[in-house]
Amino acid sequence: MKLHLVFEPSILTPLVQALHTQGYSVSGTDVTLEQFAIAATAKQIDADVAIVDGSLGVLRKQESVGWLKEVRMRIPDMRVIVVLPEADLDWQRSLGMYGIYDVYLAEKFRLEDVQYWIQTKKTLADVPQLHATVAGHKAEHKVGFSLEKNKGKIQTILADWTKGFKRTDRRPGPTIETTPTSEEERLPEEQEKEEVEASSGTLEVQEAMVERTEHQPEQTRSLQIPQPYIVAVGGLASRSGNTHTAIQIAYEIASQGIKTAFIEYRSKPKTSDIVSFATDFDGLQFHHQGIDFFPNRSPMDVAEIYTLEYEAIVLDLGVMVDELENRLELNSAAQEFLRAPFQYMTVSAAPWDLHFIVQNSSQLAMLMRKSSLVINFADENMIKEFREMFPAVTSILNPLQANPFTSAGGLAHWLERPKEKRKRWFVH
């Protein structure tokens, strides 16, 4: 059985190792729901079962349902197990509408829990209150299908009911047509349903919590994993001020009293640019201006640093694209960039750099979709020209100074947003 895991980087490492010891094969991982959906769309997922943190990288449950719906549509035969941080019946019902029945509530979990989730297959009957709406004999007859044989059609059927479409049973034999009831006929039924939901809501939450407790073995050693800010800073060309900008952002974060790490990411061996101002470099890291710097780190090192309980991690990714003969190719730094929830792309306002963006805009669209463009070496007229050329792109004029340890740029504007207060624990 092949597994695909979607969790925070700090959870993936111990979880993958624990699953390997039990003979499971992990064919792939993702660190955000969006990345998971993109991989599914690109047909890059080869797994029988996906185990997913349903709240990973999203602020609203509608976003979670949207990404998982996309995965379900792209890979309908893959079983999806979703772990939610809290009891939310509406969230569970929304997932159930798309055939995602294996939903569990867990703020902390162990390997035994994961094994139980894999071995236990839930059905439509396990979706809170949804089964009461669609499992009756009358409902089956109306749409002309068997719930046991056609579970994958539930979403289409319910959508048709809601829109009031007329459906025809195409099985051999007499034709059966159904039409929606009138508003007067539906009103008493809806009122009765709302009363039942209101009276049973507390009971269902309690039952869900009991289910979670019954199948969660007694806790022993627990590893608390905080969710850090991951800030990626990448450039489209060398000498665009990328490292300078990344240090500015790290300094702004650290100035707020946040424990901050700076990673100099290297997809290929290269001399470090930052050890020149180190005074206590021990071969692995050094501390300067309230920031822990990790020079010359490989992609494998990055995942390890994620587990060191920093509140914020700034990635200096360098140049994210390689220029080939007739096209651009995204390197591993670009993949790390796309995983990060906060993305800054550096570019200069020089005419040749602007021409480069215009010429390759279609190939750079994925990188530019969610990122903020930091325009270095620009004056007011240059930034105005850039914004006229790219009105849909968020751009920031960065007043570069010789000393990067300054808050003058105001680049970490997102610090004003409330951080999501959620923790996911994996006990091992």
C-alpha positions in Angstrom: 0.0 0.0 0.0 1.4 3.4 -1.0 0.7 6.4 1.2 0.8 10.1 0.5 1.2 12.4 3.5 0.2 16.1 3.8 1.4 17.6 7.0 3.7 20.3 8.3 7.4 19.6 7.6 8.2 19.2 11.3 5.7 16.4 11.5 6.5 14.7 8.2 10.1 13.6 9.2 9.2 11.6 12.3 5.9 10.3 10.8 7.5 9.0 7.6 10.2 7.3 9.7 7.6 5.7 12.0 5.5 4.4 9.1 8.6 3.0 7.4 9.4 0.9 10.5 5.9 -0.6 10.2 6.5 -1.6 6.5 4.4 1.2 4.9 5.6 2.8 1.7 5.4 6.6 1.6 5.3 7.5 -2.1 5.1 11.3 -1.7 4.5 14.2 0.7 3.2 17.8 0.5 3.2 20.6 3.1 0.1 22.5 2.1 -3.3 21.6 0.8 -2.8 23.8 -2.2 0.4 22.0 -3.1 -1.4 18.7 -2.7 -4.2 19.9 -5.1 -1.6 21.1 -7.6 0.2 17.8 -7.6 -3.1 16.0 -8.1 -3.9 18.2 -11.0 -0.5 17.5 -12.5 -1.0 13.7 -12.0 2.1 13.6 -9.8 0.5 11.5 -7.0 0.9 7.8 -7.0 -0.8 6.5 -3.9 -3.6 4.3 -2.6 -4.3 6.4 0.5 -3.6 10.0 1.3 -3.5 11.1 5.0 -4.1 14.8 5.2 -4.1 17.6 7.8 -7.4 19.2 6.8 -6.5 22.6 8.2 -3.0 22.9 6.8 -2.2 26.3 5.2 -5.7 27.5 5.2 -7.6 30.1 7.3 -11.2 29.0 6.4 -12.7 25.6 6.2 -14.2 26.5 2.8 -10.6 26.7 1.4 -9.9 23.2 2.9 -13.0 21.8 1.3 -12.2 23.4 -2.0 -8.7 22.0 -2.3 -9.8 18.5 -1.2 -12.7 18.6 -3.7 -10.1 19.3 -6.4 -8.0 16.3 -5.3 -11.1 14.1 -5.2 -12.1 15.1 -8.7 -8.6 14.5 -10.1 -7.9 11.2 -8.3 -11.3 9.6 -7.6 -9.9 6.2 -6.8 -7.5 7.3 -4.0 -8.9 7.1 -0.5 -8.4 10.3 1.4 -8.2 10.4 5.3 -8.6 13.8 6.7 -7.5 14.9 10.2 -9.3 17.9 11.6 -8.2 19.9 14.7 -11.7 20.4 16.2 -15.2 19.0 16.1 -17.0 20.8 13.2 -20.1 18.9 11.9 -20.5 21.3 9.0 -16.9 20.7 7.9 -17.4 17.0 8.1 -20.6 17.1 6.1 -19.1 19.2 3.4 -16.3 16.7 3.0 -18.8 13.9 3.0 -20.6 15.4 0.1 -17.6 14.8 -2.0 -17.2 11.2 -0.9 -14.5 11.9 1.8 -15.9 9.8 4.7 -12.7 9.1 6.6 -12.6 12.2 8.8 -11.0 12.1 12.3 -10.7 14.7 15.0 -7.3 14.9 16.6 -5.1 17.6 18.1 -2.4 15.0 18.8 -2.0 11.5 17.4 0.3 8.5 17.5 1.4 5.8 15.1 -1.2 3.5 16.4 -3.9 6.0 15.5 -2.6 6.3 11.9 -2.6 2.5 11.6 -6.2 2.4 12.8 -7.3 5.1 10.3 -5.7 3.1 7.5 -7.2 -0.2 8.5 -10.7 1.2 9.2 -12.8 2.4 6.2 -15.7 4.7 7.0 -18.8 5.0 4.9 -21.6 7.4 4.1 -23.3 6.3 7.3 -20.4 7.9 9.3 -21.0 11.4 7.9 -22.8 13.4 10.6 -26.5 13.8 9.7 -25.8 13.5 5.9 -26.8 9.8 5.9 -30.2 10.7 7.5 -31.0 12.9 4.5 -30.0 10.6 1.6 -30.2 7.1 2.9 -34.0 6.6 3.0 -35.9 4.3 0.6 -37.8 7.2 -1.0 -34.5 9.1 -1.8 -33.1 6.0 -3.4 -36.1 5.6 -5.6 -36.2 9.2 -6.6 -32.8 9.3 -8.1 -32.8 5.7 -9.3 -29.5 4.5 -7.8 -28.3 2.2 -5.0 -26.3 3.9 -2.2 -24.2 0.7 -1.9 -23.3 0.6 -5.6 -23.2 4.3 -6.5 -21.7 6.2 -3.6 -19.6 8.3 -6.0 -22.7 9.8 -7.5 -24.0 11.3 -4.3 -22.6 14.8 -4.9 -24.2 15.1 -8.4 -27.5 13.8 -7.1 -27.7 16.2 -4.2 -26.7 19.1 -6.4 -29.5 18.3 -8.8 -32.0 18.1 -5.9 -30.9 21.5 -4.7 -31.2 23.1 -8.1 -34.6 21.5 -8.7 -33.6 19.6 -11.8 -35.9 16.9 -13.2 -34.1 13.6 -13.3 -35.1 10.4 -15.2 -34.4 6.9 -14.1 -32.7 5.3 -17.2 -32.7 1.7 -16.0 -34.7 -0.8 -18.1 -38.3 -0.8 -17.2 -40.9 2.0 -16.6 -39.6 5.6 -16.7 -39.6 7.3 -13.4 -39.6 11.1 -13.3 -39.1 13.2 -10.2 -39.8 16.9 -9.6 -38.9 19.0 -6.6 -41.6 19.7 -4.1 -43.0 23.2 -3.8 -41.8 25.7 -1.3 -44.9 25.1 0.8 -44.3 21.4 0.9 -40.6 21.8 1.8 -41.0 24.3 4.5 -42.4 22.0 7.3 -39.7 19.4 6.5 -36.9 22.0 6.7 -38.3 23.4 10.0 -38.5 19.9 11.4 -35.0 19.1 10.3 -33.6 22.3 11.9 -35.3 21.4 15.2 -33.8 17.9 15.1 -30.3 19.3 14.2 -30.5 21.8 17.1 -31.5 19.2 19.6 -29.0 16.6 18.5 -26.0 18.9 17.8 -24.5 18.7 21.3 -25.0 14.9 21.3 -23.3 14.4 18.0 -20.3 16.5 19.1 -20.0 14.3 22.2 -20.3 11.2 20.1 -17.5 12.4 17.8 -15.3 13.2 20.8 -16.0 9.7 22.3 -15.0 8.1 19.0 -11.8 10.1 18.9 -11.0 9.0 22.5 -11.8 5.3 22.0 -9.4 4.8 19.2 -6.6 7.0 20.6 -4.2 4.9 22.9 -3.1 6.3 26.1 -0.6 9.1 25.6 3.0 8.5 26.6 5.8 10.9 25.3 4.3 13.8 23.4 6.2 16.1 21.1 4.6 19.5 20.8 5.1 20.9 17.3 4.4 24.7 16.9 3.5 26.0 13.5 6.1 28.5 12.5 6.0 31.3 10.0 7.7 30.1 6.8 8.8 33.1 4.7 10.4 32.4 1.3 12.5 35.0 -0.5 13.6 34.1 -4.1 14.9 36.0 -7.1 14.5 35.7 -10.8 18.1 36.8 -11.6 21.4 37.1 -9.7 22.3 40.4 -8.1 18.7 41.4 -7.6 19.3 42.1 -3.9 17.7 38.8 -2.8 19.9 38.0 0.3 19.8 41.7 1.3 16.0 41.6 1.2 15.8 38.3 3.1 18.0 39.7 5.9 15.8 42.8 6.1 12.7 40.6 6.5 14.3 38.4 9.1 15.5 41.4 11.1 12.0 42.9 11.1 10.5 39.7 12.4 13.2 39.2 15.1 12.7 42.8 16.2 9.2 41.9 17.3 10.6 39.4 19.8 9.9 36.4 17.5 12.5 33.6 17.6 13.8 33.7 14.0 16.0 31.5 11.9 17.6 32.5 8.6 18.4 29.7 6.1 20.8 30.3 3.2 19.3 27.7 0.9 21.7 26.0 -1.6 20.3 23.6 -4.3 23.9 23.4 -5.6 27.3 23.8 -3.8 28.3 27.4 -3.6 30.3 29.7 -1.4 28.2 31.3 1.4 27.4 35.0 1.1 26.7 35.6 4.8 29.5 34.0 6.8 31.5 37.2 6.1 29.8 39.0 9.0 29.8 36.0 11.4 31.7 36.3 14.6 30.7 33.0 16.3 30.3 30.6 13.4 30.7 27.0 14.6 30.5 25.4 11.2 26.8 25.0 11.3 25.3 28.3 12.5 25.9 31.7 14.0 23.9 34.3 15.8 23.8 38.0 14.8 21.3 40.8 15.5 18.8 38.5 17.2 18.8 36.0 14.3 20.2 32.5 14.1 21.8 32.1 10.7 22.3 28.7 9.0 24.7 29.2 6.0 24.9 26.9 3.0 22.1 24.6 3.9 21.1 21.8 1.5 17.4 20.9 0.8 17.7 18.0 3.2 19.0 20.3 6.0 16.0 22.6 5.6 13.5 20.0 6.9 15.7 19.3 9.9 15.8 23.1 10.8 12.0 23.1 10.6 12.0 20.9 13.7 14.0 23.2 15.9 11.0 25.1 17.3 11.6 28.5 15.7 8.6 30.8 15.5 9.7 32.1 12.1 12.0 30.8 9.4 13.2 33.0 6.5 14.5 31.1 3.5 17.0 32.9 1.2 16.4 30.8 -1.9 18.6 32.7 -4.3 17.8 32.4 -8.0 14.7 30.1 -8.6 14.9 29.7 -12.4 17.4 28.2 -14.7 17.6 29.6 -18.2 17.8 26.9 -20.9 17.9 27.5 -24.7 14.3 28.4 -25.3 12.6 28.2 -22.0 12.9 28.6 -18.2 13.0 25.7 -15.8 12.0 26.0 -12.1 14.7 24.5 -9.9 14.3 23.0 -6.4 14.4 26.5 -4.8 11.2 27.3 -6.7 9.5 24.3 -5.3 10.4 25.3 -1.8 9.2 28.8 -2.6 5.7 27.5 -3.7 5.4 25.5 -0.4 5.8 28.6 1.8 2.7 30.5 3.0 4.5 33.9 2.7 6.3 34.5 -0.6 8.5 37.4 -1.7 10.1 37.5 -5.1 12.9 40.0 -5.7 13.6 41.8 -8.9 15.3 45.0 -9.9 13.6 47.8 -11.9 16.3 47.8 -14.5 14.9 47.7 -18.1 16.4 44.4 -18.9 14.9 42.8 -15.8 11.4 44.2 -16.6 11.9 42.9 -20.2 12.8 39.4 -18.8 9.5 39.3 -16.8 7.4 40.4 -19.7 9.0 38.0 -22.1 8.6 35.0 -19.7 5.4 36.0 -18.0 3.5 32.8 -18.9 6.3 30.6 -17.4 6.6 32.8 -14.3 2.8 32.9 -13.7 2.9 30.2 -11.0 5.6 32.0 -9.0 3.9 35.3 -9.3 0.4 34.1 -8.5 0.6 34.5 -4.7 3.9 36.3 -4.2 4.7 39.9 -3.4 7.3 41.4 -5.8 10.0 43.4 -4.0 11.4 46.0 -6.4 15.0 46.8 -5.4 17.2 49.6 -6.8 14.1 51.6 -7.9 12.9 55.1 -7.5 9.3 56.4 -7.5 9.1 56.7 -11.3 10.4 53.2 -11.8 7.9 51.6 -9.4 5.1 53.6 -11.0 6.1 52.3 -14.4 6.3 48.7 -13.0 2.8 48.9 -11.5 1.3 50.2 -14.7 2.8 47.2 -16.6 1.7 44.7 -13.9 -1.4 46.1 -12.2 -2.5 42.7 -10.9 0.8 42.0 -9.1 1.4 43.1 -5.5 4.6 45.1 -5.6 6.7 46.7 -2.9 9.3 49.5 -3.3 12.2 48.6 -1.1 14.6 51.4 -0.2 17.8 49.4 0.0 20.4 50.6 2.4 23.9 49.5 2.9 23.0 48.0 6.2 20.3 45.3 5.8 19.6 45.2 9.6 16.9 47.8 9.4 13.1 48.0 9.5 12.9 50.9 7.1 11.5 48.7 4.3 8.4 47.6 6.2 8.5 44.3 4.4 7.1 42.1 7.1 3.6 43.7 6.9 1.9 40.4 7.4 3.0 40.3 11.1 0.0 42.4 11.8 -2.3 39.5 10.8 -3.2 37.3 13.7 -1.3 34.0 13.6 -3.5 30.9 13.5 -3.6 29.5 17.0 -3.4 25.8 16.2 -1.0 23.1 17.0 -0.7 19.6 15.6 1.1 17.0 17.7 2.5 13.7 16.6 3.5 11.4 19.5 6.2 8.9 18.8 
